[in-house]
């Protein structure tokens, strides 16, 4: 059976999206869905409350503490559109100053 380029790319894309890419990452770099079994948070809109705190976490069966945002490691993914005006309220619940590095 011959397969054309378009069919190959469509099939490859579907296969890639169905693979657990997260399993290729070390535990500390996986999304919260992989680490704790919970669904990773994606926040959208223009109004955000971000809570930075020290939280008890279990990664690869080991209990520890991590600095989390809204209780997750890594922090929730924030989505908005270019040109949007957003309000970000960062609540530092740590006993020390903190900063956020944005990408």
N, C-alpha and C positions, 0 to 999 in steps of 0.2 A: 504494500500500500504506500503510495507516494503521499508526502505531506508537504504543503507549501509553507513558506516562511511565516505568513500570518497565523496559520493554524498552530504551527510550532510555538510561536511567541505567546499566543493565547493560552495554549496548554501549559507552557512553562510558567507563565504568570500565575495561573490557577494552582499549579503544583507548589510553587514557591510560597504563595500566600497560605497554603494549607500546612506547610511544614512548621514545626516548632523551632523557629529561628532562635528564640530565647534560650533553648537548651544548649546552644553553642556558646553562650556567655557564661562567665564565672558567676556564682550565686550572688555576689555583691553587686553585679551589674545588671541583673535581671529585673524585669518590671515587678511591681508588687504582686501582680497576678501569679507570677511564677514562684515568688518567694513565700507568700503566705496563703496562696489559694484564693485570695480575694481578687475581684476585678480591679485592674489598674484604673485610677481616676484620671479622667480627661475633663477639664473644666472649660466651659465656653461661655460666652457672654461678654459683658463689658464691666462687670462689678465683681471683684474678687476679695475674699478674706483669706489670708494665708497665715497659718499658725505654725511658728517654728518652735519645736519643743524636743526634749529628750524623751524617747519612747523605748520601751522594752520590745525587742524584736527577736525572732528566731530565724536564723539563716542556716540552711543545711543541717538542721537539728541542733544547732548551737544557740543558746540563749545569750543575748547581750543587749547593749543599749546603743541607740543610734540617734543622731540628730535628724529629725523628720520634719516634713512639711505636711500639714494636715494629716499627720499620723502615718504617712507612707514613706517608703524608701524604694525607688527614688521619689522625688516630689511629683505631684500631679502635673500632667501636661496641660499647659494653658494654650488655648486657641482663640485667636481673634483675627479679624481681617485688616489688611493694610488700610490705614486711614482712620480706623476706629479710635475713639478716645476711651481709654480704660481707666478704671479706678482700682488701685491695688492697695489694700490695707494689710500691712504686715504686722502681725502680733508676735513679738518676741517673748516667748515664755521660758527662755533660758535665763540662767543666773549670770549671763555675760553678754556683751555686745555681739551682734552677728551681722552678716552681710549676705546678699544673694548675688550670685553671678548669673547674669542673663545671657542667653544665646538667641 
